[in-house]
Amino acid sequence: MILRTVFQAFLDALFPPVCVVCQELSDGDHPHCCRACLEAFEAIGSSCCPECGRPFPIAQASHICLQCLTGEGFVALCRSLFYYRGSLPAILSCLKYRKDFCVLDPLVEKMLDASGKLDTFPEADMIVPVPVSRRGLWSRGFNQSALLARFLGKSRGIPVENGVLSRKGSKAQVGLGKKERRRNAQKSFGPGRRIEIVGGKKVLLFDDVYTTGATVAACARILKHSGASVSILTLARRSPEDFQHPGMDQPV
């Protein structure tokens, strides 16, 4: 271990670590993700509807939004930790599409810190990550939502259960509009081989990014139909103004 540390210090002296996001010389505690990029994360905090999690356009005290008051709210209690902007899209893209696992530690650190600051963390008997398709799993080699959920579950002492939901379709949500996403999600997700374990349980559905809500809504309905009480947590969420930029969900 000592020799490895000395050798790593020698390599860092010869080849100073560079931030994979901004390509500048890195600083701070994480050699491949600089302090500036990590500080660019924007936490949503409590400035959102406590039911559907919709962020308010300006910072204000938490209150029920109009959609939830009129009964047009989301299918389950939903919260998100960060806005999907700043350096976060690039960091997630490095993990998902380039398999730069060097960003995993700082990403998990930010996630756990933000989840610990939620006014109320959803009660749960288990965490169920949103699945990826077989094709996506084969090409990427991992499910980023399941990977992040594993760290969240370990920190909270909540078991993470895979195989509860299945991804039937291979058409990705990336690049689709709101209505197309809803139709695609309804066709793409179904009960998995272990769906029976959710009956009578409190389930925390976890995904990496909330875009229009179509994916988590489709998955939540399947879980509720199987007898589960469902709440939702996502790492990041788009704000309404982000949809003015159609290329926002493309790999960086």
Summary of the structure (lengths in Angstrom):
residues: 252
radius of gyration: 18.8
end to end distance: 35.5
largest distance: 63.8
contacts: 776
relative contact order: 0.15
helix: 39%
strand: 16%
